[in-house]
Amino acid sequence: MSDRGVLFVFSLIAIVACLAAAVWLVASGQARYVDGLFLLLSSLVIALAFALYLSYVVKSAMASTRGAAPEKPAPSKTDKPAPAAPAAPPAIAGKAR
């Protein structure tokens, strides 16, 4: 398995573990106290961080499977080239102001 696959599986496990810890803190009533509330918020933030990474991995994998961007069609004989923009005057070195 590639390193991307290992990180994908690890991220899934971390998200499930954090969400399970959050559910356990709420179900056991520990989330009513300051320590439990801090643990609840910490586990939810960690789950969010892994979920964001997971979405990045999925998007990058989907982009790599699409391949190169489609090529532009060749210009037709009736297309005219864009007019050239005027060049800026050259800077004069050593001119005192």
C-alpha positions in Angstrom: 0.0 0.0 0.0 1.3 3.5 -0.8 2.0 6.1 1.8 -1.1 8.0 0.6 -3.2 4.9 1.3 -1.7 4.5 4.8 -2.3 8.1 5.6 -5.9 7.8 4.3 -6.6 4.8 6.5 -4.9 6.4 9.5 -7.0 9.6 9.1 -10.2 7.5 9.0 -9.2 5.7 12.2 -8.3 9.0 13.9 -11.7 10.6 12.9 -13.7 7.6 14.1 -11.7 7.5 17.4 -12.2 11.2 18.1 -15.9 11.1 17.3 -16.3 8.0 19.5 -14.5 9.8 22.3 -16.8 12.8 21.9 -19.9 10.6 22.0 -18.6 8.8 25.1 -17.9 12.1 26.9 -21.5 13.2 26.2 -23.1 9.9 27.0 -21.2 9.5 30.3 -22.0 13.0 31.4 -18.4 14.2 31.6 -19.0 16.9 29.1 -21.0 18.9 31.7 -17.8 19.7 33.6 -14.9 21.9 32.5 -12.4 19.1 32.0 -14.9 17.0 30.0 -15.9 20.0 27.9 -12.3 20.7 27.1 -11.7 17.1 26.1 -14.9 17.2 24.0 -13.8 20.3 22.2 -10.3 19.0 21.7 -11.5 15.7 20.2 -13.9 17.5 17.9 -11.1 19.9 16.7 -8.7 17.0 16.1 -11.5 15.2 14.1 -12.0 18.3 12.1 -8.3 18.6 11.3 -8.1 15.1 10.1 -11.3 15.5 8.1 -9.9 18.6 6.3 -6.7 16.6 5.5 -8.8 13.7 4.2 -10.8 16.0 1.9 -7.5 17.4 0.6 -6.1 13.9 -0.1 -9.3 12.9 -1.9 -9.4 16.1 -4.0 -5.7 15.7 -5.0 -6.2 12.1 -5.9 -9.2 12.9 -8.0 -7.2 15.7 -9.7 -4.3 13.4 -10.5 -6.6 10.8 -12.1 -8.1 13.4 -14.5 -4.8 13.8 -16.2 -3.6 16.8 -18.1 -5.9 19.7 -18.9 -7.5 19.5 -22.4 -5.4 21.2 -25.1 -6.6 24.5 -26.7 -7.9 24.2 -30.2 -5.5 25.4 -32.9 -6.2 29.0 -34.0 -8.2 29.3 -37.2 -6.9 31.2 -40.2 -9.4 34.0 -39.6 -8.2 34.8 -36.1 -6.0 37.9 -35.9 -3.2 38.2 -33.4 -3.7 40.7 -30.6 -2.1 44.1 -31.1 1.1 44.6 -29.3 1.1 46.9 -26.3 3.3 50.0 -26.5 6.6 49.6 -24.7 7.5 51.7 -21.8 10.3 54.3 -22.4 13.7 53.0 -21.2 14.9 54.2 -17.8 17.7 56.7 -17.9 20.5 55.7 -15.6 22.3 58.4 -13.6 19.8 61.2 -14.2 19.5 63.3 -11.0 16.2 64.8 -10.0 
